Amino acid sequence: MSLSPSALPTRAARWSATHPWRAIGAWLAFVLVAVGLAATVSTNDVKDADYRVGESGRAEASIERAGLDQPPSESVLVRARSGTLDAADGRAAAAEVAERMRTAPGVAGVGDVVPSADGAALLVPVELSSDEVDAAPLLAVTAAVQAAHPDLLVAQAGDVSIDEAIDDRVGGDLHSAEFISLPITLVLMLLAFGALIAAGLPVLLAATSVAATIGISAPISWLVPAESTVLSMIVLIGMAVGVDYSLFYLKRERQERAAGRTTLDAVAIAAETSGHAILVSGGAVIAALAGLFVLSDVTFNSLATGAILVVAVAVLGSITVLPALLVKLGRWVDRPRLPLLWRLTRRVPTGTISGRILGPVVRHPVAALVVSSVGIVALAVPALGMRTHQASLETLPADIPAVQTLRSITEAFPAEGTAAQVVVTGAAPADARAALERLADRAGTDGFATDGVQVRTSSDGRSEEHTSELQSPMYLVCRLLLEK
C-alpha cells in the first residue's frame, strides 16, 4: 500500500504518539550517532583551489601546474606618525623589521627595503613559505618594532594577515548572532506560552536538530567541501526553522486540548493540520535553497548543503519526536507556569492577532493582493541595484587594522603588487613570448602602465606567465582575495 506525501506527517505522528518511548529513543540515538560522526570523521574544509571559477580560476590552475604561482607575501609599512619621515630612524626601523622577520616561522625570505617615490614611507616585503603560515608571529614582530619606535608608524598587511583578520571578523559576527539568538528565542517562547516546558520544547528540538546536522555535515563535507562559515549558518537556520516548526505543532495541540480532546487525539489532529504545513513549508524552503547550487560556487554550495540538511532534520524531528514528547508530557507541557506571563497569555484569545490580520484579507482578497504585491515590489526595488563583483579595497571593512594599513600602502606605493596575469599554454615559448609582448604594447596604448612587464617560462617550457603592473591599487586586493 503506497503512502501519499500528504499522509506522511499523520502516519509518522500517530506511530510516534502510540510508541512514544521508541520514537524518543530513536531520535536520541540518531542525534548521538550524528554527533559521533563529527568526532570520528574529519571535516573536509574548502581549499584555495575550490574557490577557482571561470577564466581566472583556469588561469590560476595553469599557473599552479606550471610551478609559476607567486608565494604569499606580507608587507610592513614604515612611516612617520606625523610630519616628515626621518630617513635614519626609518631605515633603522625597517632594518630591524627585516632582521626579525628572517627568523620568524613561515618566512621564506625578506626583500630589500623599498622607499616610496616621495621618500615619506618605506616598505619591507616579506615572502612566506605557504598560505598556511600563521600571521600571529609575524604581527608580533611588527608590534615589537612598533613598540621600539613609538615615533614611527610600523604596520603590516598582506595575504595572510588580511585573510585572518576578515575570517576573525566574520566568525566573531556570526558567533555573536548565535549567542544572542538563543536567549531571545527562549524569551519569545516564554511570552508565547507562559510555561517553561512549553517554551523549552521548541528550543530543545531546534538545538538537537542543529547538533545532529553538524555531525552529519562532517562526512558529507567529503562530497561538498565545507566553507568556514557553514557551521554558523547551520546554527542560525536550524534554530529558526526548528523553533518555528515546533511552534506550529505545539500551538495547535494546546488548542485541541483546550477544546476538550485527549492528548492523543489532540496530537493526531495537530499532525493532520500543522504537521502537513510543516512538511510543505520544509519542502518549499529546501527547494528554494537548492537554487544556490545553480551558482556553482563552492561557498554557496556549502551553505546550501548545510541549510538544506538542517531544515530536513528539523522537519523530521517535528513530525516524529515532538508528538512523542507531547504525548508523554500531556498536560505537564504547561508546567511550571510563570504566573504573570501565564495570565497574560490566557487573556489573549487564540487567533486574535491572526484573525485581525487575516479578516480583512478574506473579506477583500483583490485589494489585499494589490496592496501586498505593491509592498513586495517596493521591498524588492533595492535589489535591482545590486551587482556582483570581486571584493576590493573599497568593500573591505575600513575599521580592520590590516585593511587600514593596506590603504596606506596603496597610497604610498600605488603600483606595488598590482598586477594582471595572462597565462599561455600549448604554444611554443618564442611564439608565446612574442604574443605577450604585443599584448603589453596594446595594453600600453589603452592607458595601462606596462613598465613592469615580466615574461616567465615554466621549467618544461610549455607555459608562459605574463605579468603587467597596473595603475589601479584596487586590483591588489582583488588578487589577494582570489588567492584565498
C-alpha positions as CSV (number, residue, x, y, z in Angstrom):
1,M,0.0,0.0,0.0
2,S,1.5,3.3,-1.1
3,L,1.8,6.2,1.3
4,S,0.9,9.6,-0.2
5,P,3.1,12.6,0.9
6,S,0.1,14.3,2.5
7,A,-0.5,11.3,4.8
8,L,3.2,11.1,5.8
9,P,3.1,13.5,8.8
10,T,-0.1,12.0,10.1
11,R,1.2,8.4,9.9
12,A,4.5,9.4,11.5
13,A,2.9,11.4,14.3
14,R,0.4,8.6,15.0
15,W,3.2,6.0,15.2
16,S,5.3,8.3,17.5
17,A,2.3,9.1,19.7
18,T,1.4,5.4,20.2
19,H,5.1,4.4,20.6
20,P,6.5,7.4,22.4
21,W,9.5,5.8,24.1
22,R,10.6,4.2,20.8
23,A,10.3,7.5,19.0
24,I,12.2,9.4,21.7
25,G,14.9,6.7,21.9
26,A,15.3,6.6,18.1
27,W,15.7,10.4,18.0
28,L,18.3,10.4,20.8
29,A,20.2,7.5,19.0
30,F,20.1,9.5,15.8
31,V,21.5,12.6,17.4
32,L,24.2,10.7,19.3
33,V,25.3,8.8,16.2
34,A,25.4,12.0,14.2
35,V,27.5,13.8,16.9
36,G,29.7,10.7,17.0
37,L,30.3,11.1,13.3
38,A,31.7,14.6,13.8
39,A,34.1,13.2,16.5
40,T,35.3,10.4,14.3
41,V,35.2,11.8,10.7
42,S,37.4,14.8,9.9
43,T,35.7,17.7,8.1
44,N,36.9,18.4,4.6
45,D,37.4,22.1,4.6
46,V,37.4,24.2,1.4
47,K,40.8,24.5,-0.2
48,D,42.1,27.5,-2.1
49,A,41.7,25.6,-5.4
50,D,38.0,25.1,-4.7
51,Y,37.4,28.9,-5.0
52,R,38.6,29.0,-8.6
53,V,35.8,29.7,-11.0
54,G,35.7,30.9,-14.6
55,E,38.6,32.1,-16.7
56,S,40.5,33.4,-13.7
57,G,40.2,30.1,-12.0
58,R,41.5,28.2,-15.0
59,A,44.4,30.7,-15.3
60,E,45.3,30.1,-11.6
61,A,45.2,26.4,-12.0
62,S,47.5,26.6,-15.0
63,I,49.9,28.8,-13.1
64,E,50.0,26.3,-10.3
65,R,50.6,23.3,-12.6
66,A,53.4,25.2,-14.3
67,G,55.1,26.0,-11.0
68,L,54.8,29.7,-11.7
69,D,52.5,30.7,-8.8
70,Q,53.7,33.5,-6.7
71,P,54.3,32.7,-3.0
72,P,52.1,34.6,-0.5
73,S,53.6,37.7,0.9
74,E,53.3,40.3,3.6
75,S,54.3,44.0,3.6
76,V,55.5,46.1,6.5
77,L,55.0,49.8,6.2
78,V,57.2,52.3,8.0
79,R,56.4,56.0,8.0
80,A,56.2,58.9,10.4
81,R,53.2,59.3,12.6
82,S,53.1,63.0,11.7
83,G,55.3,65.3,9.6
84,T,58.3,64.1,7.6
85,L,59.9,60.7,8.0
86,D,63.4,60.9,9.4
87,A,65.5,58.9,7.0
88,A,67.8,57.4,9.6
89,D,65.0,56.4,12.0
90,G,63.0,54.9,9.2
91,R,65.9,52.9,7.9
92,A,66.8,51.7,11.4
93,A,63.2,50.5,12.0
94,A,63.0,48.9,8.5
95,A,66.3,47.1,9.1
96,E,65.0,45.8,12.5
97,V,61.8,44.5,10.8
98,A,63.8,42.7,8.2
99,E,66.2,41.2,10.7
100,R,63.4,39.9,13.0
101,M,61.3,38.7,10.1
102,R,64.0,36.5,8.7
103,T,63.9,34.3,11.8
104,A,60.1,34.3,12.1
105,P,58.3,30.9,11.4
106,G,56.9,30.6,7.9
107,V,59.1,33.3,6.3
108,A,60.9,32.2,3.2
109,G,62.8,35.4,2.6
110,V,62.8,39.2,3.1
111,G,63.3,41.5,0.2
112,D,65.2,44.8,0.1
113,V,63.6,47.8,1.7
114,V,61.7,49.8,-0.9
115,P,61.3,53.6,-0.4
116,S,58.2,55.4,-1.7
117,A,58.5,57.9,-4.6
118,D,58.3,60.9,-2.2
119,G,60.5,59.3,0.5
120,A,57.7,59.6,3.0
121,A,57.5,55.8,3.6
122,L,59.5,52.6,3.5
123,L,58.2,49.1,2.6
124,V,59.6,45.8,3.8
125,P,58.5,42.9,1.5
126,V,58.2,39.6,3.3
127,E,57.9,36.3,1.3
128,L,56.1,33.5,3.0
129,S,56.5,29.7,2.5
130,S,52.8,28.9,2.1
131,D,49.3,30.2,2.6
132,E,49.0,28.2,5.8
133,V,51.5,30.4,7.7
134,D,50.2,31.7,11.0
135,A,50.1,35.5,10.9
136,A,50.3,35.9,14.7
137,P,54.2,35.6,14.9
138,L,54.6,38.0,12.0
139,L,52.3,40.5,13.6
140,A,54.2,40.1,16.9
141,V,57.4,41.1,15.1
142,T,55.8,44.1,13.7
143,A,54.3,45.1,17.1
144,A,57.7,44.7,18.8
145,V,59.4,47.0,16.3
146,Q,56.5,49.4,16.7
147,A,57.0,49.4,20.5
148,A,60.7,50.1,20.0
149,H,60.0,53.1,17.7
150,P,57.0,54.9,19.1
151,D,57.5,58.0,16.9
152,L,57.0,55.9,13.8
153,L,54.1,54.0,12.4
154,V,55.1,50.4,11.8
155,A,52.1,48.4,10.4
156,Q,51.7,45.1,8.4
157,A,49.3,43.9,5.8
158,G,49.3,41.1,3.2
159,D,47.8,37.8,2.1
160,V,47.8,36.0,5.4
161,S,47.1,38.9,7.8
162,I,44.2,40.2,5.8
163,D,42.6,36.8,5.3
164,E,42.9,36.0,9.1
165,A,41.5,39.5,10.0
166,I,38.5,39.0,7.7
167,D,37.9,35.5,8.9
168,D,38.1,36.6,12.5
169,R,35.6,39.4,11.9
170,V,33.1,37.2,10.0
171,G,33.4,34.4,12.7
172,G,33.0,36.9,15.5
173,D,29.9,38.4,14.0
174,L,28.3,35.0,13.4
175,H,29.2,33.7,16.9
176,S,27.7,36.9,18.4
177,A,24.5,36.2,16.4
178,E,24.5,32.6,17.7
179,F,24.7,33.6,21.3
180,I,22.2,36.4,21.0
181,S,19.6,34.2,19.2
182,L,19.2,31.6,21.9
183,P,18.2,33.8,24.8
184,I,16.0,35.9,22.6
185,T,14.3,32.8,21.3
186,L,13.7,31.5,24.8
187,V,12.2,34.8,25.9
188,L,9.9,34.9,23.0
189,M,8.7,31.3,23.7
190,L,8.1,32.3,27.3
191,L,6.0,35.2,26.1
192,A,4.1,33.0,23.8
193,F,3.3,30.1,26.2
194,G,3.9,31.4,29.7
195,A,5.2,28.0,30.8
196,L,8.8,26.7,31.0
197,I,8.4,23.3,29.4
198,A,6.2,24.6,26.5
199,A,8.8,27.3,25.9
200,G,11.7,24.9,26.2
201,L,10.4,22.2,23.8
202,P,10.9,24.2,20.6
203,V,14.4,25.3,21.7
204,L,15.3,21.7,22.7
205,L,14.2,20.3,19.3
206,A,16.0,23.0,17.4
207,A,19.2,22.5,19.4
208,T,19.2,18.7,18.9
209,S,18.4,19.3,15.2
210,V,21.4,21.6,14.9
211,A,23.7,19.1,16.8
212,A,22.6,16.2,14.5
213,T,23.2,18.3,11.4
214,I,26.6,19.4,12.4
215,G,27.5,15.7,12.9
216,I,26.1,14.7,9.6
217,S,27.9,17.5,7.8
218,A,31.3,16.0,8.6
219,P,31.1,13.0,6.2
220,I,29.0,15.0,3.7
221,S,31.8,17.6,3.5
222,W,33.8,15.0,1.5
223,L,31.2,15.3,-1.2
224,V,30.7,19.1,-0.8
225,P,33.7,20.8,0.9
226,A,32.7,22.8,4.0
227,E,33.1,26.5,4.0
228,S,34.3,28.1,7.2
229,T,31.0,29.9,7.9
230,V,28.7,26.9,7.3
231,L,28.5,25.8,10.9
232,S,27.3,29.3,11.9
233,M,24.8,29.1,9.1
234,I,23.5,25.7,10.3
235,V,23.1,27.1,13.9
236,L,21.1,30.2,12.7
237,I,18.9,28.5,10.2
238,G,18.4,25.4,12.4
239,M,17.3,27.4,15.4
240,A,14.9,29.5,13.3
241,V,13.1,26.6,11.5
242,G,13.3,24.2,14.4
243,V,11.6,26.6,16.7
244,D,9.1,27.7,14.0
245,Y,8.0,24.2,13.1
246,S,7.7,23.2,16.8
247,L,5.7,26.3,17.4
248,F,3.1,25.3,14.8
249,Y,2.7,21.9,16.2
250,L,2.6,22.9,19.9
251,K,0.1,25.7,19.5
252,R,-2.3,23.5,17.6
253,E,-2.0,20.6,20.1
254,R,-2.7,23.0,23.0
255,Q,-5.7,24.4,21.2
256,E,-7.2,21.0,20.7
257,R,-6.6,20.0,24.4
258,A,-8.2,23.2,25.5
259,A,-11.3,22.2,23.4
260,G,-11.6,19.0,25.5
261,R,-9.9,16.4,23.4
262,T,-7.5,13.9,24.8
263,T,-3.8,14.3,24.4
264,L,-3.6,11.5,21.8
265,D,-6.4,13.0,19.7
266,A,-5.0,16.5,20.0
267,V,-1.7,15.2,18.7
268,A,-3.4,13.4,15.8
269,I,-5.3,16.5,14.8
270,A,-2.2,18.6,15.0
271,A,-0.4,16.2,12.7
272,E,-3.2,16.4,10.1
273,T,-3.0,20.2,10.0
274,S,0.2,21.7,11.4
275,G,2.2,18.5,10.6
276,H,1.2,18.8,6.9
277,A,2.0,22.5,6.9
278,I,5.5,21.8,8.4
279,L,6.2,19.2,5.6
280,V,5.1,21.6,2.9
281,S,6.9,24.5,4.4
282,G,10.1,22.5,4.8
283,G,9.9,21.2,1.2
284,A,9.5,24.8,-0.1
285,V,12.5,26.0,1.9
286,I,14.6,23.1,0.7
287,A,13.6,23.7,-2.9
288,A,14.4,27.4,-2.6
289,L,17.8,26.7,-1.0
290,A,18.6,24.2,-3.8
291,G,18.7,27.1,-6.2
292,L,22.0,28.1,-4.7
293,F,23.6,25.1,-6.4
294,V,22.9,26.8,-9.8
295,L,25.6,29.4,-9.0
296,S,28.3,26.6,-9.0
297,D,30.3,28.4,-6.3
298,V,31.9,26.4,-3.5
299,T,30.7,28.9,-0.9
300,F,27.1,28.8,-1.9
301,N,27.2,25.0,-2.4
302,S,28.5,24.6,1.1
303,L,25.9,27.0,2.7
304,A,23.1,25.4,0.7
305,T,24.1,21.9,1.7
306,G,24.2,22.8,5.4
307,A,21.0,24.8,5.3
308,I,19.1,22.0,3.5
309,L,20.3,19.4,5.9
310,V,19.3,21.3,9.0
311,V,15.8,22.1,7.6
312,A,15.3,18.4,6.7
313,V,16.4,17.3,10.2
314,A,14.1,19.9,11.8
315,V,11.2,18.7,9.8
316,L,11.9,15.1,10.7
317,G,12.1,15.9,14.4
318,S,8.9,18.0,14.3
319,I,6.8,15.1,12.9
320,T,8.3,12.3,14.9
321,V,9.9,13.1,18.3
322,L,7.8,16.2,19.0
323,P,4.4,14.3,19.0
324,A,6.0,11.6,21.2
325,L,7.2,14.2,23.8
326,L,3.7,15.9,23.8
327,V,2.0,12.5,24.5
328,K,4.4,11.7,27.4
329,L,4.2,15.1,28.9
330,G,0.4,15.5,28.5
331,R,-0.8,18.5,30.4
332,W,2.6,18.8,32.1
333,V,3.7,20.7,29.0
334,D,2.0,23.7,30.5
335,R,4.2,23.4,33.7
336,P,5.8,25.1,35.5
337,R,3.7,28.2,34.8
338,L,5.1,31.7,35.2
339,P,2.2,33.5,36.9
340,L,2.4,36.9,35.2
341,L,3.2,35.5,31.7
342,W,0.6,32.7,32.0
343,R,-2.2,35.1,32.9
344,L,-1.1,37.4,30.0
345,T,-1.3,34.6,27.5
346,R,-4.6,33.4,28.9
347,R,-6.2,36.8,28.4
348,V,-5.3,37.0,24.7
349,P,-7.8,34.6,22.9
350,T,-6.2,32.2,20.4
351,G,-6.2,33.6,16.9
352,T,-6.9,37.2,18.0
353,I,-3.9,38.8,16.2
354,S,-4.0,36.5,13.2
355,G,-7.8,37.0,12.9
356,R,-7.4,40.8,12.8
357,I,-4.8,40.4,10.1
358,L,-6.5,37.7,8.0
359,G,-10.1,39.0,8.4
360,P,-9.7,42.0,6.1
361,V,-7.7,39.8,3.6
362,V,-10.5,37.2,3.4
363,R,-13.2,39.9,3.0
364,H,-11.3,41.9,0.4
365,P,-9.0,39.5,-1.4
366,V,-8.4,41.6,-4.5
367,A,-7.5,44.7,-2.6
368,A,-5.2,42.6,-0.3
369,L,-3.5,41.1,-3.3
370,V,-2.8,44.5,-4.8
371,V,-1.6,46.0,-1.6
372,S,0.7,43.1,-0.8
373,S,2.1,43.0,-4.3
374,V,2.9,46.7,-4.2
375,G,4.6,46.2,-0.9
376,I,6.7,43.2,-2.1
377,V,7.8,45.1,-5.2
378,A,8.7,48.1,-3.1
379,L,10.8,45.9,-0.8
380,A,12.5,44.3,-3.9
381,V,13.4,47.6,-5.5
382,P,16.8,47.9,-3.8
383,A,17.8,44.5,-5.2
384,L,17.6,46.0,-8.7
385,G,20.7,48.0,-8.0
386,M,22.7,45.0,-6.6
387,R,25.7,43.9,-8.7
388,T,28.1,41.0,-8.2
389,H,31.8,41.9,-8.3
390,Q,35.1,40.8,-6.9
391,A,35.9,42.1,-3.5
392,S,38.2,45.1,-3.5
393,L,39.8,47.5,-1.1
394,E,36.6,49.6,-1.1
395,T,34.4,46.6,0.0
396,L,36.6,45.5,3.0
397,P,35.6,46.8,6.5
398,A,37.6,50.0,7.0
399,D,38.0,49.5,10.8
400,I,40.2,46.4,10.4
401,P,43.8,47.4,11.1
402,A,45.2,45.3,8.3
403,V,42.8,47.0,5.8
404,Q,43.8,50.4,7.1
405,T,47.4,49.5,6.6
406,L,46.7,48.2,3.1
407,R,45.1,51.5,2.2
408,S,48.2,53.4,3.4
409,I,50.4,51.0,1.4
410,T,48.5,51.5,-1.8
411,E,48.6,55.3,-1.3
412,A,52.3,55.4,-0.8
413,F,53.1,52.6,-3.3
414,P,50.4,52.8,-6.0
415,A,52.0,50.2,-8.2
416,E,53.2,47.8,-5.5
417,G,51.9,44.3,-6.3
418,T,49.1,45.5,-8.6
419,A,49.4,43.1,-11.4
420,A,47.3,41.4,-14.1
421,Q,48.4,37.9,-15.1
422,V,47.9,36.3,-18.5
423,V,48.8,32.6,-18.9
424,V,49.6,31.0,-22.2
425,T,49.7,27.2,-22.6
426,G,50.1,24.9,-25.5
427,A,52.3,27.2,-27.6
428,A,56.0,27.4,-28.4
429,P,57.8,29.7,-25.9
430,A,59.1,32.0,-28.6
431,D,55.6,32.5,-30.2
432,A,54.0,32.9,-26.8
433,R,56.6,35.5,-25.7
434,A,56.1,37.5,-28.9
435,A,52.3,37.4,-28.4
436,L,52.6,38.5,-24.9
437,E,54.9,41.4,-25.8
438,R,52.3,42.5,-28.4
439,L,49.6,42.3,-25.8
440,A,51.7,44.5,-23.5
441,D,52.2,47.1,-26.2
442,R,48.4,47.1,-26.8
443,A,47.7,47.5,-23.1
444,G,50.1,50.5,-23.0
445,T,48.0,52.2,-25.7
446,D,44.9,51.6,-23.7
447,G,46.1,53.5,-20.6
448,F,47.8,50.7,-18.6
449,A,51.2,51.2,-17.2
450,T,53.3,48.4,-18.7
451,D,56.8,49.3,-17.4
452,G,56.8,46.3,-15.2
453,V,56.1,43.6,-17.8
454,Q,57.7,40.3,-17.0
455,V,57.5,37.1,-19.0
456,R,58.4,33.9,-17.2
457,T,58.6,30.4,-18.7
458,S,57.9,27.2,-16.7
459,S,60.6,24.7,-16.3
460,D,59.2,22.5,-19.0
461,G,58.9,25.4,-21.4
462,R,55.2,24.7,-22.0
463,S,53.6,27.5,-20.1
464,E,54.3,31.3,-20.0
465,E,53.1,33.7,-17.4
466,H,52.9,37.4,-18.3
467,T,52.7,39.9,-15.5
468,S,51.8,43.5,-16.2
469,E,51.8,46.2,-13.5
470,L,48.6,48.2,-13.4
471,Q,47.8,51.7,-12.2
472,S,44.8,50.8,-10.1
473,P,45.6,50.0,-6.4
474,M,42.3,48.2,-6.0
475,Y,43.5,45.3,-8.2
476,L,46.0,44.3,-5.5
477,V,43.1,43.5,-3.1
478,C,41.3,41.5,-5.8
479,R,44.4,39.4,-6.3
480,L,44.8,38.9,-2.7
481,L,41.3,37.7,-2.2
482,L,41.4,35.4,-5.3
483,E,44.4,33.7,-3.7
484,K,42.4,32.9,-0.6
